[in-house]
Each structure stands twice: as C-alpha cells, then as structure tokens.
C-alpha cells in the first residue's frame, strides 16, 4: 500500500470528500485523509494523505495558506459567497476606485479579528455551524484572531475586483471579503476562490484527478514532504529500537532544540515524529513509523 502525499488540484463543483472517495478507488485503499477542506465551489490545492501519511496531517495544522479571490459588489448572502441566499442588496452604489480598494486591503494586513461565516465547519456546542444554519437555528459565531501575512490587489472587474492573500490557519476568505465590503460601505460576496498554496503544496505543482488516475505513483510525495518545517534529528539503530519500544532517548548536552516536535531519521528511512521533553532534554516517541 502506498504511503505519502498527493497534491490535488481540486476543481469547482466537487467536495473534498468526493476527492478522497475518488482516490480510494485509484490507490485501492481506504486510509486516506485531507488537510484543509475546500468549499465545493472553490478550486485549488488540496493536500491528500495516503496510508501512514495520514498520521502526519496534524503537524500541518499551523502552515500558512494562500488564496486568490474575486469579490463582487452589490449584494450579500447568508453564506458569504454567491451560492447562498441573498440577504441584502444595493442596487445603486458608486464603484470604489482602485486606490480606495488598495487602501482598504492594507488595513487588513497583520493580526485581525473575524467571525467565521454561519455556513462553515466551525463547531458550536458540538455541532457544525452549517448544520445549524440549514435548520434555521441562529447562533452567535465566536470571533477569532487570525493573521494576514500579505494581501494584494490584482485587477478590477465589471462590478468587483480580484485580490490575493497569504494568511494563517483558520482564516475564512468569505469573512474577509464581507469585511472588506463593510469598510468600503457596499455589501459584497466572494464570487470565486482558488487556493494557491498550503505549506509546501503549491498550485503550479498540483495534479488533477485525471492525471493522478493515469500516473498514481508518480503523483506521490514522501511522507515527510509537508513537514520539513519541523527540525530534523538523526538517530542510531539502537535509539530507533528504543523509540519503537516507546522509550525516551537522550539528547547530546550541546544539542539545542527549540521546537516541540522533531522529525526522526535513521540512516535508511524516516522513522517518525519525536516529542522533545524540555525538562529532561530527551526525545520521546510521538508518531512511530518504523
């Protein structure tokens, strides 16, 4: 059974779950998961983990993501995109200038507060928000802090504009589009979204489902490909045996480790993830792949 990652180019109109179901047939295996759900209408990078690589997904939680989005002026929906129910319309408004839009985008750079859209996977009292929304149950969405590393204007459209953004985990681009409209004084929706990168997975290197179907093993990345942001540590065969047995291993006194999780390697292979115990200056097994 293959173990590794696939960089899928998700097309609009299908769900992340559809992609997983398709790849289960392609690779002939059930143990497949994905990192970072994309809305059905959105397109772009969807990292998929196969086999033992599914155990690496949790270490991708903190990676940054990038998107290109289209904003349309004049109306708002309950979902924040153009697939939702219209809840506000403005038939007459003055289209903002390019400079006004650029200036507004700059105000979102850095740490910001935002509320996830009601139609999202955020859990409210144990239930996903979109399930509550479908039942017409109104709840107050919890505000969250996210970080916008970069945000750029790209081009004007007939009744909107296109921009790109690089952001931290947990950022909702639909909410960002709504908030941009509020600052400009015009209701807005996100009319299209493409995710251009997730950590080390980039749009230019993504494979369509058809391409993966033709060359499934060529599309496969190694299990440690997306977690290269974690520090690397070489272990001996004796230490590998200790890790496999669930035991901690000593770290050389002059070795400085500042991260909680570490990639472990023998001379032959990727051995898994270790957890650095700061108080003991030791490495404990966290995810063993040997």
C-alpha positions as CSV (number, residue, x, y, z in Angstrom):
1,X,0.0,0.0,0.0
2,X,1.4,3.5,-0.8
3,X,2.2,5.8,2.0
4,X,2.7,9.5,1.2
5,X,1.0,12.7,0.0
6,X,-0.7,13.8,-3.2
7,X,-1.1,17.5,-4.2
8,X,-4.5,17.5,-5.8
9,X,-5.9,20.3,-7.9
10,X,-9.5,20.4,-6.8
11,X,-12.0,21.5,-9.5
12,X,-15.1,23.7,-8.6
13,X,-18.3,21.8,-8.1
14,X,-17.0,18.8,-6.2
15,X,-16.4,18.4,-2.5
16,X,-13.2,17.5,-0.7
17,X,-14.9,14.2,0.3
18,X,-15.5,13.5,-3.4
19,X,-11.7,13.7,-4.0
20,X,-11.0,11.3,-1.1
21,X,-13.6,8.8,-2.4
22,X,-12.1,9.0,-5.9
23,X,-8.5,8.5,-4.7
24,X,-9.6,5.5,-2.6
25,X,-10.5,3.8,-5.9
26,X,-7.4,5.0,-7.7
27,X,-5.0,3.7,-5.0
28,X,-7.1,0.8,-3.8
29,X,-7.0,1.7,-0.2
30,X,-9.4,3.2,2.5
31,X,-6.9,5.0,4.7
32,X,-6.9,8.4,3.0
33,X,-7.4,11.9,4.5
34,X,-7.1,15.5,3.5
35,X,-5.6,18.7,5.0
36,X,-7.8,21.8,5.0
37,X,-11.3,21.4,3.5
38,X,-12.2,23.5,0.4
39,X,-15.7,24.6,-0.2
40,X,-17.5,22.8,-3.1
41,X,-17.5,25.9,-5.2
42,X,-13.8,26.7,-4.6
43,X,-10.8,25.3,-6.5
44,X,-7.1,24.8,-5.9
45,X,-4.7,23.0,-3.8
46,X,-6.0,20.1,-1.6
47,X,-3.2,18.0,0.1
48,X,-4.2,14.4,0.4
49,X,-2.5,11.9,2.7
50,X,-2.4,8.2,2.0
51,X,-1.8,5.3,4.4
52,X,0.7,6.1,7.2
53,X,1.0,9.7,6.0
54,X,-2.5,10.4,7.5
55,X,-0.7,10.4,10.8
56,X,1.3,13.4,9.6
57,X,-1.7,15.6,9.0
58,X,-1.9,17.1,12.5
59,X,1.6,18.6,12.0
60,X,0.3,20.6,9.1
61,X,-2.2,22.5,11.2
62,X,-0.1,25.6,11.6
63,X,1.1,26.0,8.0
64,X,0.2,29.2,6.1
65,X,-2.1,29.2,3.1
66,X,-2.6,31.5,0.1
67,X,-5.6,32.3,-2.0
68,X,-6.8,34.3,-4.9
69,X,-10.3,35.5,-4.5
70,X,-12.9,37.5,-6.6
71,X,-15.2,39.9,-4.8
72,X,-18.5,41.1,-6.3
73,X,-20.2,44.3,-5.1
74,X,-23.9,45.0,-4.6
75,X,-25.3,42.2,-2.5
76,X,-24.7,39.9,0.5
77,X,-25.7,36.3,1.2
78,X,-26.1,34.2,4.3
79,X,-23.1,32.0,3.2
80,X,-20.8,34.9,2.2
81,X,-20.4,33.6,-1.3
82,X,-22.5,33.7,-4.4
83,X,-24.1,30.3,-3.7
84,X,-26.1,31.5,-0.7
85,X,-29.4,33.1,-0.1
86,X,-29.4,36.9,-0.8
87,X,-29.9,38.8,2.5
88,X,-29.1,42.3,1.3
89,X,-29.0,44.2,-2.0
90,X,-27.7,47.6,-3.0
91,X,-28.9,48.4,-6.5
92,X,-27.2,51.8,-6.6
93,X,-23.7,52.5,-5.5
94,X,-20.5,54.1,-6.7
95,X,-17.9,51.6,-7.7
96,X,-14.8,52.2,-5.4
97,X,-11.6,53.3,-7.2
98,X,-8.6,51.0,-7.4
99,X,-6.8,53.2,-4.9
100,X,-9.7,53.0,-2.4
101,X,-9.7,49.3,-2.7
102,X,-5.9,49.0,-2.3
103,X,-6.0,51.3,0.8
104,X,-8.8,49.2,2.3
105,X,-6.9,45.9,1.7
106,X,-3.9,47.3,3.6
107,X,-6.0,47.8,6.7
108,X,-6.3,44.0,6.9
109,X,-2.6,43.3,7.0
110,X,-1.3,41.8,10.2
111,X,-3.4,40.5,13.1
112,X,-7.1,40.8,12.7
113,X,-10.4,39.6,14.3
114,X,-13.0,37.9,12.2
115,X,-16.2,35.9,12.7
116,X,-16.4,32.7,10.6
117,X,-19.5,32.5,8.3
118,X,-22.5,30.7,9.6
119,X,-22.1,28.2,6.8
120,X,-18.8,26.8,7.9
121,X,-17.4,23.7,9.7
122,X,-16.9,25.6,13.0
123,X,-18.4,23.6,15.9
124,X,-21.0,25.3,18.1
125,X,-21.9,23.2,21.2
126,X,-20.6,20.1,19.4
127,X,-22.5,20.7,16.2
128,X,-21.1,22.1,12.9
129,X,-22.3,25.6,12.2
130,X,-23.6,24.7,8.7
131,X,-25.8,22.0,10.1
132,X,-27.4,24.6,12.4
133,X,-27.7,27.1,9.6
134,X,-29.6,24.5,7.5
135,X,-32.1,24.1,10.3
136,X,-32.5,27.9,10.5
137,X,-31.1,27.9,14.1
138,X,-29.4,31.2,14.7
139,X,-26.3,31.2,16.9
140,X,-23.6,33.8,17.7
141,X,-20.4,32.8,15.8
142,X,-17.3,33.1,18.0
143,X,-14.8,35.8,17.0
144,X,-11.3,34.5,16.3
145,X,-7.9,36.1,15.8
146,X,-6.1,35.3,12.5
147,X,-3.0,36.8,10.8
148,X,-2.8,38.2,7.3
149,X,0.8,38.0,6.2
150,X,0.3,39.6,2.8
151,X,-2.7,41.0,0.8
152,X,-2.5,42.4,-2.7
153,X,-4.9,43.9,-5.2
154,X,-4.8,42.3,-8.7
155,X,-7.4,43.7,-11.0
156,X,-10.8,45.5,-11.3
157,X,-13.8,43.6,-12.6
158,X,-17.0,45.0,-14.0
159,X,-18.7,45.1,-10.6
160,X,-15.9,43.9,-8.3
161,X,-12.2,43.1,-8.1
162,X,-9.6,40.3,-7.6
163,X,-7.1,40.1,-4.8
164,X,-4.7,37.6,-3.3
165,X,-3.9,36.9,0.3
166,X,-1.4,34.8,2.4
167,X,-2.8,34.0,5.8
168,X,-2.6,31.9,8.9
169,X,-4.7,28.8,9.6
170,X,-8.3,29.4,10.5
171,X,-8.7,32.4,8.2
172,X,-12.1,32.5,6.3
173,X,-11.7,34.2,3.0
174,X,-15.5,34.6,2.7
175,X,-15.5,36.5,6.0
176,X,-12.6,38.6,4.8
177,X,-14.5,39.5,1.6
178,X,-17.5,40.5,3.7
179,X,-15.4,42.7,6.0
180,X,-13.7,44.4,3.1
181,X,-17.1,45.3,1.7
182,X,-18.2,46.7,5.1
183,X,-15.2,49.0,5.2
184,X,-16.0,50.2,1.6
185,X,-19.7,50.7,2.6
186,X,-21.0,48.2,0.0
187,X,-22.4,44.7,0.5
188,X,-20.1,42.1,-1.1
189,X,-19.8,38.3,-1.7
190,X,-16.9,36.1,-2.6
191,X,-17.7,35.1,-6.2
192,X,-14.7,32.8,-6.7
193,X,-11.9,31.3,-4.8
194,X,-8.7,29.5,-5.7
195,X,-6.3,28.2,-3.0
196,X,-2.8,28.6,-4.4
197,X,-0.7,27.1,-1.7
198,X,-0.9,25.1,1.6
199,X,2.5,24.9,3.3
200,X,4.8,23.2,0.8
201,X,1.9,22.3,-1.6
202,X,1.7,24.8,-4.4
203,X,-0.8,25.3,-7.2
204,X,1.8,25.0,-10.0
205,X,2.7,21.5,-8.9
206,X,-0.8,20.2,-8.3
207,X,-2.3,17.2,-10.2
208,X,-5.8,16.9,-11.5
209,X,-7.7,13.8,-10.5
210,X,-7.5,12.6,-14.2
211,X,-3.7,13.0,-14.1
212,X,-3.4,11.1,-10.8
213,X,-5.6,8.3,-12.2
214,X,-3.1,7.8,-15.1
215,X,0.1,8.2,-13.1
216,X,-0.9,7.5,-9.4
217,X,2.6,6.6,-8.1
218,X,4.3,9.5,-10.0
219,X,2.0,11.9,-8.2
220,X,3.0,10.6,-4.8
221,X,5.3,12.7,-2.4
222,X,7.2,11.2,0.5
223,X,5.6,11.1,4.0
224,X,7.9,13.8,5.3
225,X,7.4,16.2,2.4
226,X,4.9,18.6,4.0
227,X,6.6,18.7,7.5
228,X,10.1,19.9,6.5
229,X,9.4,22.9,8.7
230,X,10.0,20.7,11.7
231,X,13.7,20.2,12.8
232,X,15.5,17.0,11.7
233,X,17.2,14.7,14.1
234,X,19.3,11.6,13.2
235,X,19.0,8.5,15.5
236,X,21.1,5.4,15.7
237,X,19.7,1.9,15.2
238,X,19.8,1.3,19.0
239,X,17.9,4.6,19.5
240,X,15.4,3.6,16.8
241,X,14.7,0.4,18.7
242,X,14.1,2.4,21.9
243,X,11.8,4.7,20.1
244,X,9.9,1.7,18.7
245,X,9.6,0.3,22.3
246,X,8.1,3.6,23.5
247,X,11.2,4.7,25.4
248,X,12.8,8.2,25.5
249,X,16.2,8.8,24.1
250,X,18.9,11.1,25.4
251,X,20.0,14.2,23.5
252,X,23.6,15.4,23.4
253,X,24.2,18.1,26.0
254,X,25.4,20.6,23.5
255,X,22.4,20.0,21.2
256,X,20.0,22.9,21.2
257,X,16.3,22.0,20.4
258,X,13.7,24.8,20.4
259,X,10.7,23.0,18.8
260,X,8.2,20.6,20.5
261,X,8.1,18.2,17.6
262,X,11.1,16.8,15.6
263,X,11.5,14.6,12.5
264,X,13.4,11.5,13.3
265,X,15.5,9.6,10.8
266,X,17.7,6.5,10.8
267,X,20.4,6.1,8.1
268,X,17.8,4.3,6.0
269,X,14.5,5.9,6.5
270,X,12.1,8.4,8.0
271,X,11.3,7.0,11.5
272,X,8.5,9.2,12.6
273,X,7.9,12.2,14.9
274,X,9.5,12.7,18.3
275,X,8.4,15.0,21.0
276,X,11.1,17.0,22.8
277,X,10.8,16.9,26.6
278,X,12.3,20.2,27.6
279,X,12.6,19.4,31.3
280,X,14.6,16.2,30.7
281,X,16.5,17.2,27.5
282,X,15.2,13.9,25.9
283,X,13.1,12.9,22.9
284,X,10.0,10.8,23.5
285,X,8.3,8.9,20.7
286,X,5.2,10.7,19.4
287,X,4.4,9.0,16.0
288,X,6.5,6.0,15.2
289,X,6.6,4.7,11.6
290,X,9.2,2.0,11.9
